[in-house]
Structures are given as C-alpha cells and as structure tokens.
Amino acid sequence: MTLGQYPVRRSCSGAERWHGSGAGEAIKVAFTAPLNGDYAAYNEVDGARCMAEMISTEGGVDGRMFDLLIQDTGAHTQAAITLTERFLGEGMVVLGTIPFSHTMIPLAQIAGTQGVSVIQAQSTQVEMHSGVVDTFLSNVAPDPFTATAAANYALSQGVENVAIFTSDKGGSWSAKVPEWFAEVIVDGGTLQTPLNYTSGTTDWSPQIAEMRALDPAPDALFISWAMPDIGFLIRQMRSAGLDA
C-alpha cells in the first residue's frame, strides 16, 4: 500500500513501516499500540501517518523525513515492552503508546532511560504528568484539574447529591478522578455513595439497585470510563427509572 508517494512496507511479522524519502537521517517514531481489538480506538497511528505525510510534503524537518515503526501489540503489555526494547535498538527517538497506565508507564520508563520522548495526546493520567519521565508530551490537562473543573460545573448546575463509580482498570483516570471530583462536590453537595465496577461490564444491575435505594435519589453520577460500557450503564439506568 502507499500513502501518496510514500510507500508502506509490511514485513512477515506483521510490522508496518512508513517511509518518507528525503535527505538526512530519518526521524524514527515508534508506535507499539493495538491496531485491533478493544483498545484500538486509542492508538494514534492514523494521525501520525497523516502528519508525517503533511510534514514531508513541506520538505520534512530540516530536510529529514519520518520513519514510522508501527507494530500491533493487541492489549498485551509484555508484547509492547518487547517491541519497545526492539525499536530502541533501531534508533527510535519518539515512542507513541496507549493512554492506559498498565502499558504506558512501563513503556515510558524503558524509553526514558534512553532519552526517548513519549507522546500520548489523550493521556490525562496524573502519573505521567508528575514525572514518570521528563520527556512526556501530551495536549490534555492532568486528572486532578479535569475532576475539579467537572465538579465546579456540576455544582454550578445545581447538583447536590452524587454517586461516583471507581475502577482500578484504567489507572488513576478511572480510580482517582471520581474521588477528586467528590472532594470538590462535598464543599457544596453530598457524596452519597462510591460504587465499584470493572471493565467490560454489561450488567450494571447491582450498582443500579444501590442507587435506587438511596434517598434522595442521586441527581448526578460521575464515572471515568468509555464506550461501550457507559452506553449499557445509561440505558439500564433509564430503564430503572433513574434520570440522574
């Protein structure tokens, strides 16, 4: 396949490399990320390809083009670690990964020892913003800031009674953001109950039963998670008569 005039080569291992032609040594950017499966939506490979092509058509960076080293890791942290170590041997200068701490943090620690920058445009995880590596690049605010902003907005909308959902599956994003939200809420409202869940939940009836038992019913809930789980939660809440 090709991207404009820039060829893509696929090896027998399933790895994919994108090359822009040009003078000077290539800038090697590696992506050890899931290209398929539940976490595929969080990889930034397509955006990297697009930007590499756009920059290359303008002459590159000081005449240097990009060499994108792309490998599908599925959702397997060990596979991502092995590939990161391999790409370090191939001279990568930037590493892209997914915004989940179980993979992102160990990869960043490995890459950081070699002075490699880590990019993750979607990562709000406080661990990454507070010094896991010195060369972490993102364009989002860390979790405590977003939690505070959300809580202040909720209070401004008249929210008084809140339930929060926490999970350890997404690192600080899913475990701590709801708690930081609640710390602000209690200054002007009430935290009625914390509820726990795990990734892949399709039946939220135990949590919904607990919320229905609250008096008064919560007028808001806070959860840091993603589709499709959230869709199931909202639909089942509506069916149970909860309109928080």
C-alpha positions in Angstrom: 0.0 0.0 0.0 1.1 3.6 -0.3 0.4 6.9 1.3 0.6 9.3 -1.6 4.2 8.9 -2.9 5.4 7.4 0.4 5.4 3.6 0.4 4.4 1.4 3.3 6.2 -1.9 3.7 4.7 -4.8 5.7 7.0 -7.5 7.0 6.2 -11.1 7.5 6.0 -10.4 11.3 3.0 -8.1 10.8 5.1 -4.9 11.5 4.4 -1.9 9.4 6.9 0.8 8.4 6.1 4.1 6.8 9.0 5.9 4.9 9.2 9.3 3.6 12.1 9.9 1.2 14.5 12.8 1.8 18.0 13.9 2.7 19.5 13.2 6.0 18.9 10.6 8.6 15.2 9.6 9.2 13.4 10.6 12.3 12.2 7.3 13.8 8.9 7.4 15.6 7.7 4.1 17.0 4.1 3.1 17.9 3.7 -0.1 19.9 0.0 0.0 20.1 -3.1 -2.1 19.5 -4.3 -1.9 15.9 -7.2 -4.2 16.6 -9.5 -5.1 19.5 -11.0 -3.1 22.3 -8.0 -0.7 22.7 -7.6 0.1 19.0 -9.6 3.2 19.3 -6.9 4.7 21.5 -4.0 4.3 19.2 -2.8 7.4 17.3 -1.3 5.7 14.3 -3.6 7.1 11.6 -3.0 10.7 12.9 0.8 10.1 12.9 0.7 8.8 9.3 -1.3 11.8 8.2 1.0 14.3 9.9 4.1 12.6 8.7 2.9 12.9 5.1 1.9 16.5 5.6 5.2 17.5 7.0 7.1 15.5 4.4 5.3 17.3 1.6 6.6 20.6 3.1 10.2 19.3 3.0 10.4 17.5 6.3 12.2 18.7 9.4 15.4 20.3 8.3 15.3 18.0 5.3 14.7 14.9 7.4 11.7 12.7 6.8 9.9 10.3 9.2 10.3 6.6 9.5 7.2 5.3 11.4 7.8 2.0 13.1 4.3 0.5 13.8 3.6 -2.8 15.4 0.3 -4.2 16.6 0.5 -5.3 20.2 -3.1 -6.2 20.9 -3.8 -5.5 24.6 -0.7 -7.2 25.7 1.7 -5.2 27.9 4.5 -7.7 27.6 4.3 -7.6 23.8 4.5 -3.8 23.9 7.6 -4.0 26.2 9.4 -6.4 23.9 8.7 -4.3 20.9 9.8 -1.1 22.6 13.1 -2.7 23.5 13.5 -3.8 19.9 12.7 -0.3 18.5 15.2 1.2 20.9 17.8 -0.9 19.2 16.6 0.5 15.8 17.2 4.1 16.9 13.7 5.4 17.7 13.7 8.9 19.2 9.9 9.1 20.0 7.5 6.5 21.3 3.8 6.5 21.0 1.5 4.2 23.1 -2.0 4.0 24.5 -3.3 6.1 27.4 -3.6 3.2 29.9 -1.1 3.1 32.8 -0.6 -0.7 32.7 1.1 -0.3 29.3 2.0 3.4 29.1 4.0 3.6 32.4 6.3 0.7 31.9 7.0 1.6 28.3 7.7 5.2 29.3 10.1 4.1 32.0 12.0 1.9 29.5 12.1 4.6 26.8 13.0 7.3 29.3 16.3 5.5 30.2 17.4 6.1 26.7 16.3 9.7 26.4 13.4 8.8 24.1 10.4 11.2 24.2 7.0 9.7 24.9 3.9 11.1 23.2 0.3 10.3 24.2 -2.1 13.0 23.2 -5.1 11.6 25.1 -3.4 10.7 28.4 -4.7 12.6 31.5 -3.1 10.1 33.9 -1.5 12.0 36.8 1.4 9.6 37.0 2.6 10.6 33.5 2.1 14.3 34.2 4.0 14.2 37.5 7.4 12.8 36.4 7.4 9.2 35.3 9.7 10.5 32.6 11.0 14.0 31.9 10.2 13.9 28.2 6.4 13.2 28.2 4.3 15.2 25.6 0.5 15.5 25.7 -2.1 18.1 24.9 -4.5 17.5 27.8 -4.7 18.6 31.4 -3.9 16.0 34.1 -6.7 14.3 36.0 -7.0 16.5 39.2 -7.6 19.6 37.0 -10.3 17.9 34.9 -12.0 16.5 38.0 -12.1 19.9 39.7 -13.5 21.6 36.6 -16.2 18.9 36.3 -17.2 19.2 39.9 -17.4 23.0 39.8 -19.5 22.8 36.7 -21.8 20.3 38.3 -22.3 22.5 41.4 -23.0 25.5 39.1 -25.8 23.4 37.6 -27.4 22.8 40.9 -26.1 19.3 41.5 -26.4 18.3 45.2 -26.4 14.5 45.6 -23.8 12.5 43.8 -22.8 8.8 43.4 -19.4 8.0 42.0 -18.1 4.9 40.2 -14.5 3.8 40.6 -12.3 1.1 39.0 -8.7 0.2 39.1 -8.6 -1.0 35.5 -7.7 2.4 34.0 -5.2 3.6 36.5 -5.7 7.0 38.1 -8.1 8.0 35.4 -10.8 5.5 36.4 -9.8 5.1 40.1 -8.9 8.6 41.3 -10.7 11.1 39.1 -14.1 10.3 40.6 -12.6 10.7 44.1 -11.1 14.0 43.2 -14.4 15.0 41.8 -16.1 14.1 45.1 -13.6 16.1 47.1 -14.8 19.2 45.4 -18.5 18.2 45.4 -18.7 17.8 49.2 -17.9 21.5 49.6 -21.3 22.3 48.2 -23.1 19.0 47.9 -23.2 15.4 49.2 -21.4 12.3 48.1 -24.0 9.6 48.7 -22.0 6.5 47.8 -19.0 5.2 46.0 -19.6 2.2 43.7 -17.1 -0.1 42.1 -17.1 -1.8 38.7 -14.7 -3.5 36.3 -14.0 -3.1 32.6 -16.3 -4.9 30.2 -19.4 -4.6 32.4 -22.6 -5.2 30.5 -24.9 -5.8 33.5 -25.0 -2.8 35.9 -28.0 -4.0 37.9 -26.1 -4.4 41.3 -24.9 -0.7 41.1 -28.3 0.5 39.9 -30.0 -1.3 42.8 -27.8 0.5 45.2 -28.5 3.9 43.6 -32.3 3.2 43.6 -32.1 2.5 47.3 -30.7 6.0 48.0 -32.9 8.6 49.5 -33.0 11.0 47.9 -32.0 9.6 44.5 -28.8 10.9 43.1 -29.2 13.8 40.7 -25.8 13.1 39.2 -23.2 10.3 38.9 -19.6 10.6 38.0 -17.6 7.9 36.2 -14.4 7.9 34.2 -14.8 5.2 31.6 -15.5 4.6 28.0 -17.9 3.1 25.5 -19.5 0.6 25.1 -19.7 0.1 28.9 -21.1 3.6 29.5 -23.8 3.0 27.0 -25.0 0.0 28.8 -25.0 1.9 32.1 -27.0 4.8 30.8 -29.6 2.6 29.1 -30.1 0.4 32.1 -30.3 3.4 34.4 -33.1 4.9 32.2 -34.9 1.6 32.2 -34.7 1.5 36.0 -36.2 5.0 36.3 -33.0 6.8 37.3 -32.7 10.1 35.4 -29.5 11.4 37.0 
